[in-house]
Amino acid sequence: MTILWLNGNLLDTENARINPADRGFLLGVGLFETLLVHAGKPVFATDHLARLRQGAARLNIPLAQDDTSLTQAMNAVLSANALTTLERASLRITLTEGPGPRGLASPARQEPTLLISAAPGQTPAPTVTAITTTIRRNEMSGVSDLKTLAYLDQVRARQEAAEAGVDAALFLNTKGKLCCATAANIFLWDSNTLLTPPLSDGCLNGITRQKVISLARAQGMAVFEESITPSTLAGADSAFITNSLIGLQELDGLDGRPMQPHRHTAQLRTALAQAEQQSLT
């Protein structure tokens, strides 16, 4: 039976209860973080908790727990589900505004809901195929850089990808510029130069995205955060996507055409794996 941490208590799924008036459930007012876990230790935990706290401040959702308390809660969930000895597992932290009255206005007295869950992990495939989805990401929304609960566009794009027989979908924004993948950031190789969309084009500032940019520059690779047009995407021979659970996944096909591996991608994957291990100490 799965054990959750909900508002300070460890509960099994049958006894865990979310208030039916919770604004995360009704309106999507909330945030989440997904963390990779190696042998019972969350990877880049400090970075994830910092992003969660920054997002909560942006949305005016109080987050009373300090990082030590949140770390203890994550460890408790991993232990309760016997996941501490697995090579790979995952954690999800979900924070909502909590219950409120009907309507859009935030409640005068906020009682946020904080939920932490964990699950076994699987080794991700080294490569994936993708299409460019017909759905557009709104870079002007004001929250496109936050990891909010509003994931309907991503769900629909993933369905579109499944119907096309591929693994993932890439988003363009409302101006027609490349933005991100369904649940990942995107990088293209232009010869030996690494390109990735800027945050201003509507992508999430992924933790793995940040690490890859830093690691690539530390190894002397040129990295540019710049707008990428569909023609640039169509002309790229090599690309990869990133998130906390998959690390780096190379695209071996995009919109029906083959993509090629790039010699520096494996180098970056190794550097990322080393950085993940260093974050556990």
C-alpha positions in Angstrom: 0.0 0.0 0.0 1.3 3.4 -0.9 2.1 5.9 1.9 1.8 9.6 1.4 2.9 12.6 3.5 -0.1 15.0 3.6 0.0 18.2 5.7 2.4 16.7 8.3 1.0 13.2 8.5 2.0 9.9 6.9 -1.2 8.3 5.6 -2.0 5.4 3.2 -3.9 6.4 0.0 -7.2 5.1 1.4 -7.1 7.5 4.3 -5.5 10.5 2.7 -8.1 13.2 2.0 -8.0 16.4 0.0 -10.6 19.0 0.8 -13.2 19.0 -2.1 -12.9 22.8 -2.0 -9.1 22.7 -2.6 -8.3 25.4 -5.2 -5.5 23.2 -6.6 -8.1 20.6 -7.4 -10.8 23.0 -8.6 -8.7 25.7 -10.3 -5.1 24.4 -10.6 -3.8 27.0 -8.2 -0.6 25.3 -7.1 2.9 24.1 -7.9 4.8 20.8 -8.0 8.3 19.5 -8.0 9.5 16.1 -9.3 12.8 14.9 -7.9 15.0 11.9 -8.9 16.1 9.7 -6.0 19.3 7.7 -6.0 19.6 5.0 -3.3 17.2 6.9 -1.0 18.7 10.3 -1.5 16.9 13.1 -3.5 19.0 14.6 -6.4 19.5 18.4 -6.5 17.1 18.7 -3.6 18.3 22.2 -2.6 17.6 23.5 -6.1 14.1 21.9 -6.3 13.1 23.3 -2.9 14.4 26.7 -3.8 12.4 26.8 -7.0 9.3 25.6 -5.1 9.7 28.4 -2.5 10.3 31.0 -5.3 7.2 29.8 -7.1 5.1 29.8 -3.9 6.1 33.4 -3.3 5.1 34.4 -6.8 1.7 32.9 -6.3 1.3 34.2 -2.8 1.0 30.7 -1.3 2.5 30.4 2.2 5.0 27.6 2.6 5.6 27.3 6.3 8.0 24.3 6.3 11.7 25.1 6.1 14.0 23.0 4.0 15.0 20.8 6.9 11.4 19.9 7.6 10.7 19.2 3.9 13.8 17.0 3.6 12.7 15.1 6.7 9.2 14.6 5.2 10.7 13.4 1.9 12.9 10.9 3.7 10.0 9.7 5.8 7.9 9.0 2.6 10.8 7.1 1.0 11.3 5.0 4.1 7.6 4.3 4.6 7.4 3.0 1.0 10.6 0.9 1.2 12.3 2.9 -1.5 15.6 3.8 0.2 17.5 0.9 -1.2 16.4 1.2 -4.8 18.9 2.6 -7.3 16.2 4.9 -8.8 13.0 6.3 -7.4 11.1 9.5 -7.7 9.5 12.1 -5.3 6.7 14.5 -6.1 6.0 17.6 -3.9 2.6 19.2 -4.6 1.7 22.5 -3.0 -1.7 24.1 -3.5 -3.4 27.2 -2.2 -5.7 25.0 -0.2 -9.5 25.2 0.3 -11.4 28.4 -0.5 -14.9 29.7 -1.3 -16.4 29.5 -4.7 -15.1 32.0 -7.2 -11.6 33.1 -8.3 -10.6 35.4 -5.4 -8.1 33.8 -3.0 -9.4 33.0 0.5 -8.8 35.6 3.1 -7.2 32.9 5.3 -5.1 30.5 3.4 -4.5 26.9 4.5 -2.2 25.4 1.9 -2.2 21.7 1.1 1.2 20.1 0.9 1.5 16.6 -0.4 4.6 14.4 -0.9 4.5 11.1 -2.7 7.1 8.7 -3.9 7.3 5.8 -6.5 9.9 3.4 -7.8 11.9 4.6 -10.8 12.9 3.0 -14.1 16.0 3.6 -16.1 15.0 6.0 -18.9 15.5 5.0 -22.6 18.6 6.7 -24.1 16.7 8.0 -27.1 13.1 9.1 -28.0 11.2 10.2 -31.0 9.1 13.3 -31.2 6.7 15.4 -33.2 6.0 19.1 -33.2 2.6 19.5 -31.6 -0.2 21.7 -33.1 -0.8 23.1 -29.6 0.9 26.4 -28.8 2.5 27.4 -25.5 1.5 30.9 -24.2 4.8 32.6 -23.4 2.8 35.7 -22.3 0.8 33.9 -19.6 2.9 35.3 -16.7 3.3 31.8 -15.2 4.9 29.9 -18.1 8.2 29.8 -16.2 6.5 28.2 -13.1 5.9 24.5 -12.6 2.2 24.9 -12.0 -0.5 22.3 -11.7 -2.1 23.4 -15.0 -0.9 20.7 -17.4 -3.8 20.2 -19.8 -1.8 21.5 -22.8 1.0 19.0 -22.0 -1.5 16.2 -21.5 -3.2 16.9 -24.9 0.2 17.2 -26.6 1.3 13.9 -25.2 -1.9 12.3 -26.5 -1.2 13.8 -29.9 2.3 12.3 -29.7 0.9 8.9 -28.8 -1.6 9.0 -31.6 1.4 9.7 -34.0 3.3 6.7 -32.6 6.1 8.7 -31.0 7.3 9.4 -27.4 7.1 13.1 -27.0 6.0 16.4 -28.5 7.7 19.7 -28.9 5.9 23.0 -28.4 6.2 26.2 -30.4 4.9 29.4 -28.6 2.3 31.8 -29.9 5.0 33.6 -31.9 6.0 30.3 -33.6 9.3 30.0 -31.8 10.5 26.6 -30.3 9.7 26.5 -26.6 10.0 23.1 -24.9 8.8 19.5 -24.9 5.8 18.0 -23.2 7.6 17.5 -19.9 11.2 18.6 -20.7 13.5 21.3 -22.0 14.9 21.1 -25.5 18.5 21.6 -26.7 19.8 21.6 -30.3 23.3 21.2 -31.6 24.5 23.6 -34.3 27.8 22.0 -35.1 29.5 22.1 -31.7 27.4 24.9 -30.3 24.5 24.2 -28.0 21.2 26.2 -28.5 18.2 26.3 -26.2 15.2 28.6 -26.0 15.3 31.5 -23.6 12.9 31.6 -20.7 11.2 34.6 -22.4 10.0 32.3 -25.1 7.8 30.5 -22.5 9.8 27.5 -21.2 10.3 26.4 -17.7 13.7 27.0 -16.2 14.2 23.3 -15.5 16.7 22.2 -12.9 18.4 19.8 -15.3 18.4 22.6 -18.0 20.3 24.8 -15.6 22.8 22.1 -14.8 23.4 21.2 -18.5 24.0 24.8 -19.4 26.5 25.2 -16.5 28.2 21.9 -17.2 28.5 22.6 -20.9 30.1 26.0 -20.3 32.4 24.5 -17.7 33.7 22.1 -20.3 34.4 24.9 -22.8 31.3 24.4 -25.0 29.5 27.4 -26.4 25.9 27.6 -25.2 23.4 30.2 -26.4 19.9 30.8 -25.0 18.2 32.2 -28.0 14.9 32.0 -29.9 14.8 29.1 -32.3 12.6 29.2 -35.4 10.9 26.1 -37.0 13.4 26.4 -39.9 16.3 26.2 -37.5 14.7 23.2 -35.8 14.1 21.5 -39.2 17.7 22.0 -40.1 19.1 20.5 -36.9 20.7 17.1 -37.1 21.1 16.5 -33.4 19.0 17.4 -30.3 18.2 16.2 -26.8 15.6 16.8 -24.2 16.1 17.1 -20.4 14.2 16.8 -17.2 15.0 15.5 -13.7 13.9 12.0 -14.2 15.2 11.3 -17.7 18.4 13.3 -17.5 19.5 13.7 -21.1 17.5 11.9 -23.8 18.7 12.2 -27.4 16.1 12.6 -30.2 16.5 9.9 -32.7 13.6 11.1 -34.8 11.6 14.3 -35.2 8.5 14.9 -37.3 9.3 11.7 -39.3 12.9 12.4 -40.1 15.9 10.7 -38.5 18.1 12.6 -36.0 21.8 11.8 -35.4 23.7 11.4 -32.1 26.2 14.1 -31.3 29.6 13.3 -29.8 29.3 15.9 -27.0 25.9 14.6 -25.8 27.4 11.5 -24.2 30.0 13.7 -22.6 27.3 15.9 -21.1 25.3 12.9 -19.9 28.4 11.7 -18.0 29.0 15.1 -16.5 25.4 15.3 -15.4 25.5 11.9 -13.8 28.6 13.0 -11.8 26.9 16.2 -10.7 23.9 14.2 -9.6 26.1 12.0 -7.4 27.9 15.1 -6.0 24.6 16.6 -5.0 23.8 13.6 -2.7 26.8 14.3 -0.4 
